[in-house]
Amino acid sequence: MSVLDLMRSRYSLRAFANRPVPRDTLLAVLEAARSAPSACNNQPCHFLVIQDLLARAALAACYPRDWLRTAPAVIVCCAEPAKAWRRADGKNHADIDVAIAVDHLTLAAAEAGLGTCWVCAFDAVKARTILQLPDGIEPVALIPIGYPAKDAVPAALHARRKPIEEIVHWERM
């Protein structure tokens, strides 16, 4: 499958099979995240893999939708803003660097037959406390990961993409 076909076929999975993901498979997906570019190669990203049932249940308290509990693993993608590059106007690129790494991670997961979903609408303060994250480390996204349930289907939103003419501009906007 071409990279573009993989990108087009990947969708946000919200129905996971009750099947653990082998550690080697998770490591391969995390290697893809590790290989992602970051501003000035500062690599201000950290990935916390949560597989323990009780830890996943505690983490699920940070997000109101029950389907998160069905994922056999959740990768908590964190930023270390103090280590990130800053643009001349002061903009910190930690979140951008994490986003690039998560994109690599989700595509590698799709290639491995796994599903993921970016979860950004979670209680980050509660997650920090539950996970006992050290000072200076911020949770940016929760990525539930696992094999799709037999009845898993992409949401209707997945098919909705703006025409290229609406998003690509030449020379001026």
C-alpha positions in Angstrom: 0.0 0.0 0.0 1.3 3.4 -0.8 1.8 6.0 2.0 -1.1 8.1 0.5 -3.4 5.0 0.4 -2.4 4.3 4.0 -3.2 7.9 5.1 -6.6 7.7 3.3 -7.6 4.4 4.8 -6.6 5.3 8.4 -9.5 6.4 10.6 -10.1 7.2 14.3 -10.9 3.8 15.9 -13.4 3.8 18.8 -14.2 0.1 19.0 -11.3 -2.2 20.0 -11.1 -6.0 20.0 -10.4 -7.6 23.4 -6.9 -8.6 22.3 -3.6 -7.3 23.7 -1.0 -5.7 21.4 2.3 -7.4 21.6 5.2 -5.4 23.1 7.3 -5.7 19.9 4.4 -4.2 17.9 4.0 -1.3 20.3 7.8 -0.8 20.2 7.7 -0.7 16.4 5.0 2.0 16.5 6.9 3.9 19.1 10.0 3.7 17.0 8.1 5.5 14.2 7.2 8.3 16.7 10.9 8.4 17.8 12.0 8.9 14.2 9.7 11.9 13.7 11.4 15.2 13.0 11.3 18.0 15.6 12.3 21.6 15.6 16.1 21.8 15.8 16.0 18.0 16.6 15.3 18.9 20.3 12.9 16.0 20.6 10.8 17.3 23.5 8.5 14.3 23.4 7.8 11.5 25.9 5.5 8.5 25.5 4.0 6.7 28.4 2.4 3.3 27.6 -0.5 2.3 29.8 -1.5 -1.3 29.6 -2.5 -2.3 33.1 -6.3 -2.6 33.4 -6.5 -0.5 36.6 -4.2 2.2 35.3 -6.3 2.4 32.1 -9.5 2.6 34.1 -8.0 5.4 36.2 -6.9 7.2 33.1 -10.3 6.8 31.5 -11.7 9.0 34.3 -10.0 11.9 32.4 -12.2 11.4 29.4 -16.0 11.2 29.5 -16.6 8.6 26.7 -16.7 4.9 27.7 -15.1 3.5 24.5 -11.7 4.6 25.7 -11.8 1.8 28.4 -12.0 -0.8 25.6 -8.5 -0.1 24.2 -5.9 -2.6 25.4 -3.3 0.1 25.6 -3.2 3.9 25.8 -0.1 5.9 24.8 0.0 9.1 26.7 1.9 11.5 24.5 3.7 14.2 26.5 5.7 17.4 25.8 8.6 18.8 27.7 8.2 22.5 26.8 11.5 23.6 28.4 13.4 21.4 26.0 11.5 22.6 22.9 12.7 25.1 20.3 11.2 28.6 20.4 10.6 30.7 17.4 11.9 34.4 17.5 8.5 35.6 18.6 8.6 33.1 21.6 6.2 30.5 20.2 7.1 27.1 21.8 7.0 24.2 19.4 6.7 21.4 21.9 3.0 20.7 21.0 3.9 20.8 17.3 6.7 18.3 17.8 4.4 16.0 19.7 1.8 16.2 17.0 4.3 15.3 14.3 5.4 12.3 16.4 1.8 11.2 17.0 1.1 11.4 13.3 4.0 9.1 12.6 2.8 6.8 15.4 -0.8 6.6 14.1 0.4 5.8 10.6 2.8 3.1 11.8 -0.1 1.7 13.8 -2.4 1.6 10.8 0.3 -0.2 8.8 0.6 -2.8 11.5 -3.2 -3.4 11.4 -3.9 -1.4 14.6 -6.3 1.4 15.1 -5.8 4.6 17.1 -7.7 7.7 17.9 -6.3 11.1 18.9 -7.9 12.1 22.2 -7.2 15.8 23.0 -10.4 16.7 24.9 -9.3 15.2 28.2 -8.7 16.6 31.6 -5.0 17.2 31.4 -4.7 18.3 35.1 -6.4 15.1 36.2 -4.3 13.0 33.9 -1.1 14.7 35.3 -2.1 13.8 38.8 -3.2 10.2 38.0 0.0 9.5 36.0 2.2 11.3 38.6 4.0 13.1 35.8 7.2 14.9 36.8 7.3 18.7 36.8 7.8 20.1 33.3 6.1 17.2 31.5 2.7 18.0 30.0 0.2 15.4 28.6 -0.8 16.5 25.1 -2.8 13.6 23.7 -4.1 10.2 24.7 -3.8 7.6 21.9 -5.8 4.5 22.6 -4.3 1.7 20.5 -5.4 -1.8 19.6 -6.9 -4.1 17.1 -10.2 -3.1 15.6 -13.3 -4.8 16.9 -15.1 -6.9 14.2 -17.9 -4.3 14.0 -15.6 -1.3 13.9 -16.4 1.2 11.1 -15.1 4.7 10.3 -17.3 7.5 11.5 -19.1 9.4 8.7 -16.9 12.3 9.5 -13.9 10.3 8.1 -15.2 10.6 4.6 -15.6 14.3 4.7 -12.6 16.1 3.4 -12.6 19.6 1.9 -11.7 19.7 -1.8 -8.1 20.6 -2.4 -9.1 23.8 -4.0 -10.4 25.0 -0.6 -7.2 24.4 1.3 -4.4 24.9 -1.2 -3.5 28.5 -2.2 -0.9 29.6 -4.6 1.2 32.7 -3.9 -1.6 34.4 -1.9 -4.7 33.6 0.1 
